[in-house]
Amino acid sequence: MAATALGAPAPAVADTPNPVTCEGYPEKRHFVDSQSWWLPTEGAAPAGTDHGHIHVGACIPERETMTGPFRLDIRMVLHDPGLQKVNTGSTATPYVSVVMKDSSIETTQSKLYQAGWTCSTPGTCTRWGQVTVDPSIFTTDGLKETRLRFFSDVKDLAANGTTSTARMTASMNFQYYVDLSPTRTVKDISRDTYLRGKGWYSAPGNDLAVGGYCEADLMTVPVPDAPISGIWSPAVKMVWHGDAGDPPVTAHEVRIDPDFHNNIPGRIIRQASGEYDAPIGIDTRQLTNGRHTLFLRAECNDQHGRNSTTSGVLIVPFDVNNGAVADTTAPSTPANLSSPSKTTTTVALAWDAATDNVGVTGYRVYRNGTQVADQPGRTYTDSGLSPATAYTYTVRAYDAATNLSNPSTSLTVTTNAQTGGIQRQGMSTLVNTTATTSHTISKPASAAEGQVCVASLAINGSTVSAAPTGWTQFAAITSISNPHLYGYYHVMGASEPASYTWTTAGSVASGGGISCYTGVNTTTPLDTTASVAASAVAASTGTVTGVTTTTAGAMLVGAIAINSSNTTIAITGPSGMTEVYDLGGKRTELDDGLQAAAGSSGSKSWVWSSGSAREWAGWLVALRAQ
């Protein structure tokens, strides 16, 4: 069939279909987009190659009845970091192929060729093409399938470090009814009769015959023609489809209205590890009336040693009409924020109720400008604080439509001073999201002569080759490939530099900090040798064996590092210990807590978000009181 390459959509002409809005076609159509992503795997070393992503989309006559040849206006998009190159247009390398499928055939009916096409870095480039699909290729009537496949070559760094050509493909499968003659036999296609968005990826130096694909599907078909209201629960599917050569699904997500080309994340409906195959509940009352897009993405880890995550994406439009205009009125400002009580490490807060035209759903509590709690009621106790430290709080009310009130009048509260024994006086932190060999932590502002300071440094592999002068290492956990975790102590002198730098053998991301204490024995700062632990097996809990203190009033200090830089993974510290800092760069947390009597501390466990299993390393040590 005829195939024409276009640089842009055809200009608007009377009685000519609009290939973006889908208006003007003889039957009902929806613009559906399939995408193929190929990105570096988070935390992998060495880092994988960023190949960006590609799209193929069209106004498709999904589940419509076709009585003859029909036109498809196909949009092709490169979001290109510089390594993509569309196939050059020979008969062996189609640019876009149109594949016809039923129970008895699977054949390419037309090919849309294109001369070599690259895209600037960074950049997003769009081309349009037009094909005529002729269903007479099928020998029977009934439910049939067409597949649009957009091919792009990439310069692929193979597992051995050489550069070879591999292939990346975005593919979309859709179905429609064919009715060419009342005398023809009706035979429906029966396998996978739903919308499918597939990302195909070849092995290094191979075509698609060796590689596999990652797939996101909309099982609830056809796409709704009429506007939706209330709760919409379409069935979605993001699973490994059973072929041994295809990568397993390692994560998935469902969003509404993202636009990653313009850094708009959209509304996240579901985001989790592993597979998903079930209805997904979408409350359309939280959306404005009008057109929206449902974004489905399945993520799969590459199986060819390239430290890459490949994704198949499907984007489907739907309309919302919930009648009356959504609530846009924010609640009133909460009044009379106060602190009924406080301790050395906690501040209790209370405030008056806010009002709203529909109803107040809850309150968000902010400490020093950062949200620390979301409360249904009008009280909150903030914990894990430092003694003798001033904290400023505000509260904002919100309603079911997520309208947010103005902040309350701020309230500054100073925690009680700790008396006697070991006391933490201050801390400073480091977050390096960019790989480097120099890891510099500022001296805590409250650090003074005679204080004993503890430093923890979590790094994304590599090893520490040099520590600052005067710092004594008590932990170096490098028994697993990632993360690596170090611990040091230092007795502050009369003259100290403004910062301290650790040097690593290789350039890596890092996270860490320094916490300083008074009341520590400066001759023998450590009451015990450190206990260390690590696991190369991904888990959501890290447990370090306890230490046995020999003196009363020791300060337990413990750190954990996990193989991630994702700060949305929440880490919860051990019971009886207080969080000192919780950082990204290389995800790490440090906690401390007094142990009144000498003896075993018991094992200490850190727990992080369910479904976010990671490799980990941790240490635990005790400071000796004076």
N, C-alpha and C positions, 0 to 999 in steps of 0.2 A: 504494500500500500504506500501511498505518497507520504513523504516526510519532509518537512520544511524547517530549517533552523532560523530562528528569529532572535534579534538582539534585545527586544523588549516586547511587552504585550501589544497587540495590534491597537491602533488608535480607535477611540470610540466612534463607531459608525452606526447610524440608525439601523435597527433590525439585525445587528451583529452581536453575538454573545459576548458578555464581559467575562474574561477568563479569571478574574479575581473574585468578583461578587457572585459569579455563576448565574447572573440574570441574562435572559435572552435565549437560553438553550431550549430545545423543543420539550424537554422533560425536566423534572426536578433534579437539581444537582447540588453537591456540596464540595467545597474545596478542601481536600484532604492532603496532608503532607506527611511524607516519610523521611526520616533523617538517619544518617549513619555517622556516629562519633568515634574518634580514635584518639584517646588522650593518655598522658602518663598516669600510671597507677600511683595514688597518694602514698607517700612514705617509702616507695620502692627505691632501692639503690643498686646500680646506677639508675638515674631517672630515665623513664621511657621517652619516646619521641612524641611530640604534639603534632598530629596530622590534622587537627581541626575537625570540621564536619561538613557533610554535603547533604543537600535536600533533593527530593523529587516530589512534585505535587501537581495536582490537576483538579478541575471541576469534574467529578466522576458521577455517572448515573447509577449510583449504588442502589441495587435492588429495583431499579426501574425496568420496564419492558421495552426492549429494542426490537424494531421490526425491519431494520436494515442497517447499512453502514452509518457510523456516527463519528463526529469529530472530537478529538481530545487536544486541548491546549495545555502543553506541559511546561511547568516552571522548573528550572534547574538552578541550584544555588551552590556556590563554593564559599565556605567560610574558612579561609586559607591561611595558615601560618607560614606558607612558603614552600611546602614540600609536595603539594598536589600538582598534578598535570592531567587534564582530561585526555582520554584516549584519542589518538590522532585521526581517526576516521577511516581507516582501512576496513575492508570487509571482515577482517578477523577481530577487530576491536571496536565494537559498536559504542557509541556515546550514550544513547538511550535505546533500549530495546523494548518492544511491545510483545509480550508473550501471551499466547492464547492457551487456555487450559480447560479441559473438561475431563470426564472419567476415562476417555480413551486417547486423548492427545495432549501433548505439551509442546508447542512449536512457536518459534519466533515469527511473527507475521510482518513486522516492519522494524526498520532501524533508522534512527535519527542521528546522522553523522555530524561531526563538528571538527574543524581544524583545531590544532593544539591551542589550549586555553589555559592560561595561568592567571592568578589573582594576586594583587599587590599585598604586601605584608605590613601591618595587619590590614585586612580588607574583607568585604563581602561582595561577591560578584554574582549577578543574576543573568540568566539567558532564558529565552522562551523558544519552544518548538511546537510544531503542529503535526499531528498524524491523523490518519483516517483509519478507524478500526472497522473491519468487515467481519461480522459474526457468521457469514455464510461459510467460513472455514470449518465450522462445526457441522457434523452430519446429522445432529439431532437438535431439537429445541429444548428449552428448559433453563435451569440455573447454570450459568457458565461463569468463568473467571478470566480476568485480564490482569497481567502483572507488568508494572512499569519498573524497569531496572536502569539506574543511572550509574555508570562506571567511571571511576577516577583512578589513575595510576598514582602511586606515591613512591618517593625515595625512602626506602625502608632500611633502617639500621638493623641488620640481622643479628642473631644471637652471638655470632663470632666477631661482631664489630665492623664488618664490611657493609657497604651500601649496595642494596639490590632493589630491584623493582618488585613491588607488591601491588595488590589491587584492593580498593575500597569501594563498596557498592551500597547505594540506598535503594531499597526495593519496596514497592507497595502492591498488595494483592487486594482486589475488590471484585464483587460479584454482581451480576445483573441477569435478567431473564431475556432469553431469545425466543421470539415468536415470528418465524419467517413464513410458515405455511401451516394451515390446519391439517395437511396430510403428513407432516413430518412427525416422527416419533419424539415423545418428550422423555428426556433422561437428564435428571439433575446431577450436577456435581455434588458429591456427598462428603468430601474430606476438607476440613478446615474452612468451613463456609462462613467466614467473618473477616473483618478488616484486619490486615496484618501489616505492620511496619517492621522491616528487617534491615539490619546492618550486617553486611557480609565483609569478611576480612580474609585475605589469603595468608598463607604461611610465607616466610621470607623467600623471595625469588620465585614464587609460584603464582598460578592463576587461582581462580576461585574453587577449582576442583580439590585443592588442598588448603583448608583453612577452617571455615565454618561461619555461622551467623548467630546473631543475638537478636531477639524478637520481642516486640510489644504489640499486643492485640486488643481490639475492642470486640468483645463477644456479643454485646447487645446491638444487633443490627435489625433494620437499617438505622442510620443516623436519624435522630428525630427531625421530622419536617416541621412540626408545630412547636411553638415556644414551650419550655418546661417551667413548672412552678413547684414550690415546696422542695421535698427531698427527691433527688434523682439518684438512682442506684444502678448505674450501668455495670455489667459484668466485664472485668478486665483480666487479662492473662499475660503474665511475664514469667515464663518458665522455660527451662531446657526442654526442647521438643523431642529428645530421644535419640538423635543421631550421634554416634560415638565421636564423630569428627568435629562436633560443634561444642563451643565452650559452655560451661554451666553458668547459670544466672547467679551472680554474687550479690546484687543489690537491685532495688527498683524504686521508682518514685512516680507519684501522680501529682500534677500541678494544674492550676487554672490560670490561663492568660500569661505565661512567661514570655519574655522577649529577650533572649540571651544576647542577641546582636546589640541591643541597647542597654544591657545590664539591668534588665527588669526581671526579678526572680519569680514574680507571680505569687499566687497563693498555694502553699504546699498542703495538699490533702493527705498524702501518705508518703513517707520516706523511710525505708527500712532495708536491712540486709536480707539476702536470700530471695526466694521466689515468691510470687503472689498469683493466686488464681481464684478470684471470688468477686462478688459485687463490691463496689466502693461507694460509700454514702457521701453525696455532695448536697449541702444545704444551699439551694439556689437563692434563698432569702438573704444570704450574706453577699449576693452579687447584685450589681445594677441590672436593670432591665436592658435587654439588647443582646448583641452578639458576643460570644465568648469562645474560648478554645480549651479543649481537654487535651492535656499533654501527658503522654505515657512514655516512660523510659525504662528499659531493662539494661542493666550493666553486666558485662561478662569480662572476666580476667583472661587476657590473652594466654594461649597455651604454648607459645613458641619462644619463651625466654626474653620477650621484648619489654617486660615491665610496663605493659600497656593495659588500659581498660577500654574495651570496645562496647558500644551501645547501639541498640536499635530503638528508634523513636517513632511514635505515631501521634499525629496532631489532628484532631477532629473538631469541627465547629459545632456549636449548639446555641440556641437562642433561649433567653430567659424572659418571662413575663409574670411577675408576681403581683400585678395590679398596681396598688398604690406605690408611690415613690418611697424608696427605702428611707429609714430613719436616719437623719443627719444631725439631730440635736444632741449636743454633748451634755453630760450630767453637770450639776453645779459643782463648785470647788469645795472639797472637804475642808471643814473648819476646825479650829481648836486642836491642832496636832500637839500632843503632849507626851511626856515620858513619865509614867507612874513609878518606875523603878529601874535600877541599873546595877550591874556588878562590874568586876574587872574585865569581863569578856562578853557581857550581854547588855542590850538596851531594850527595854519594853516600851512600846508605842501604843497610843490610842488616839482616836479622832472621832468627830461627829459625822453622822450619816450625810451623804450627798443625796440630792433628789434628781429625778430624770422624768421626761415626758412619758417614757414607756416603763422604765424600771432600771435601777442600778444592778449590774451583774457582779461587780467586784471592784477591788482597789489594788493599784500597783504602788509598791513602796520603793523609794529610791534612796540610796545612801551615796552621798557625794556625787550625785548626778547619774549614778548607774542603778538600774532596776535590780533589786535583790529579792523581791517577793511579789506574789500575786495572791491576794487574800479575798475570800468571799465575805469575811466579816470586817469589823472595825478595830481590831487589835493585831499586833504582831510583835514578836520578840526576835530581835536581830542577835545572832550569836557568832562565835568565832572571832571576836574582836580583840584588839590589843589593849592592855591596861593603860590608864592615864592618857588616852588618845581621844581627840575631838572628832566627832562624826556629825555630818549635816544631813538631815532627812527631809524629804517631801513626800506627799501622797497625792495620787491622781485617781479619780473614779472613772469607770468605763461602763458602757451598756452592752446589750447583746449585739448591737450593730458595730461594736468596737469603737464607738465615738468616745473620745478621751477628754476628760475635764482639764481645766487649767491646773497647774501645780498648786498645792496648798502653800500657805506661808511656811517658810523653812524653819526647822528646829535644829539647833546644834546642841549635842549632848556629849559630855566628856566622861568616858568610863572611869570607874574607880581605880585608884592607884593600888598596885599590889604591894603588900608589906612583907618584908623578910623573904629569905630563900632566893632561888634563881628566878629572875624575871626577864622576859623578852623586852627589849627596849626599842627595837626598830628593825627594819629590813629594807632591802632594795632588790630589784629583779632585772632580768634580762630576757628578751624575746627576740631571737634572730630567725625570721622566716626565710631570709636569703642566705644561702650557703656561704660560709667564710671560715678562715683558719684562726681568726682572732675573736675571742668571746669576752667582752669587757662588762663587768658589773660595777656600778658606782658604789662607793662607800656609803652605807646608810647614814642619813643626816644626823641621827642621834648617837652614832658610834663615838666612843670615847676611850681614853686610856684605861686599861684594866678590864675592859669587856672582852668576852670570848665570843668570837663570831664563827658561825658554821656556814659553809658554802656548799651548794649542791649544783651540779651541772649535768644536764641531760643532753646528749648529742645524737644526731642521726647517723650512727655508725662512726668510723674512724676511732682514733685514740687521742688522749691528751699527751702532748709531747713536752709541754712546759707549763708549770704552775707559777703563780706570783710568788715573789720572795716572802718567806715567813709563813706560808700556808703549808700545813701538814696533811698529807693524804691519809684517810682512814678507810676509804672504800673506792674500788675501781672495778666495776662490773662490766666486763667485755666478753663474757662467755657465750653470748648469743650475738647474732649479726646485727640486730637492731631491736630496741634502743641500747645505748651504752650510758651508764650512770656513774658519776663520781661524787665523792664526799671529802671535804677538807675542813680543818679548823685553824683558827689563828687568834693569838692573844694580841689585842690592840696595844700599840705603843704610844709614846707621846707624839710622835710624828708619823703620820700615815699619808699615803697618796690619795688623790681624789677618787681613784678607781683601781680595779685589779683586773688583769688580763690573763686568761688561759689560752694557750695555743694548741691547736689540734694538727695532727699530721696531714689531714685532708680537709677540704672545704665542706662544711656540713651546716645544716640548720641546728639551732640549739635553743634551750630554755633553762633558766636557773635563777638562783638568787642567793643573797647573803642575809642571814638573820643573826642579830647580836644580843648577848645576854649579860646581865650583871649577876653577881652572887656565885660565879663559877670559880672553882679552884684554878688559879692561873698556873700553878706548878704542874698539876696533873689534871688537865681539863676533862679528859675522858674517864668515866668511871668503869667502862667496860670496853672490850674490843667490839667493833661493829659486827652486826649480823647482816648478811647479804643473801639475796635470792634473785633468781631470774627464770623465765620460762620462754623457750622458743616456740611453744605451742600456744596459739591464740586463746585467750580466755577473757572473762569479764571480771575476774577477781584476782588480786595479787596478794599473797600472804608471805610475810617475812617472819621467821622464827624469832621469838622474844629474846631479850638479853636479861642477864641476872645482875642487878646492881649490888654493890657492896656497901654503899652508904645511903643514909636517908636523904630525902629531898632532892633526888636526882631529877634532871630534866630529860625526858625522852624526846628525841628528835628523829623523825623518819621521813623518807622521801620515796616516791614512786615515779617511774617514767613508763609511758606506753608508746607503742609504735604508731603514732599518729600526730598530726598537727591540728586536728579538727577540734576547735574549742566548743563545739556543740555537744561533744561527748562529755557528759557530766561525771566528775570523779568525786566520790564520797570517801572521806578519810576514816581512820580507825576510830572506834568508840573510845571515848575518854581522852581523845587528843583534839587539838584545835587547829584548823586550817590556817597556815601562815600565808601561803600564796598558791595559786592554781593558774598555770601558764600554758600558752601555746608555743609556737616555734617548734620545739620537740615537746610534746604534751607531758607535763610534769606537775606534781603537787608536793609540798612540804608541810608537815604537821608537827606539833609539839604538845607536850603535856607533862605535868609534874607527877612523880611517883613518890608518895609520902614515905613509904617504908622500903627498906632494902629487901631485895629478893627478885623473883622472876617477874618480868613485865607481862608475860604471856605473849603469844603470837599477835601480830598486828596485820590487819587486812584492809586493803583499799578496794573499792568496788566502783566500776564505771558502767555507763549506760548499757542496759539490756540490749542485745542485738549488735553490740559494737565490740566484739571479741578482738583483742590485740595481744601481741607479744609484750612482755613487760620485764622490768628490772626494779629492784627496791633495796634499800638499806635501812637499818635501825641502829641508833647509837644512844648512849646516855652520857650527859654532862654531869660532872661531880660538883656538888655544892661545896662552898668554902667551909 
